[in-house]
């Protein structure tokens, strides 16, 4: 009988976990992102209404 078994390559074949290699010095909390987006949307609404009345 012939031996038909073979080995499969490793499952992580070249994948790199970048979160382990690089950590940003600037970290923004999700709450701050939501606040910034809200402020920008409100400012845009104010500018739209200010432009229509002028």
C-alpha positions as CSV (number, residue, x, y, z in Angstrom):
1,X,0.0,0.0,0.0
2,X,1.2,3.5,-0.8
3,X,1.3,6.2,1.9
4,X,-1.0,9.0,0.5
5,X,-0.8,11.2,3.6
6,X,0.7,14.7,3.2
7,X,1.2,17.7,5.5
8,X,-0.8,20.8,5.1
9,X,1.0,24.2,5.5
10,X,0.5,26.2,8.6
11,X,-2.8,28.0,9.0
12,X,-1.3,31.4,9.7
13,X,0.6,31.5,6.4
14,X,2.0,35.0,6.3
15,X,-0.7,36.7,8.3
16,X,0.5,39.5,10.5
17,X,-1.3,41.0,13.5
18,X,-0.5,44.7,13.1
19,X,-2.1,45.6,16.4
20,X,0.8,43.9,18.1
21,X,3.4,45.7,16.1
22,X,2.1,49.3,16.1
23,X,0.2,51.3,18.7
24,X,-0.9,54.8,17.9
25,X,0.1,57.6,20.3
26,X,-3.1,59.4,19.5
27,X,-6.2,57.5,20.8
28,X,-9.7,58.9,20.5
29,X,-12.6,57.5,22.5
30,X,-15.7,56.7,20.6
31,X,-17.7,59.2,22.7
32,X,-15.4,62.0,21.5
33,X,-15.9,61.0,17.8
34,X,-19.7,61.1,18.3
35,X,-19.5,64.5,19.9
36,X,-17.3,65.9,17.1
37,X,-19.7,64.5,14.4
38,X,-22.7,66.1,16.3
39,X,-21.0,69.5,16.5
40,X,-20.1,69.4,12.7
41,X,-23.7,68.4,11.8
42,X,-25.2,71.2,13.9
43,X,-22.7,73.7,12.5
44,X,-23.6,72.7,9.0
45,X,-27.4,73.0,9.7
46,X,-26.8,76.5,11.1
47,X,-24.8,77.5,8.0
48,X,-27.5,76.2,5.7
49,X,-30.2,78.1,7.5
50,X,-28.0,81.2,7.7
51,X,-27.4,81.1,4.0
52,X,-31.1,80.9,3.1
53,X,-32.1,83.9,5.2
54,X,-29.4,86.2,3.8
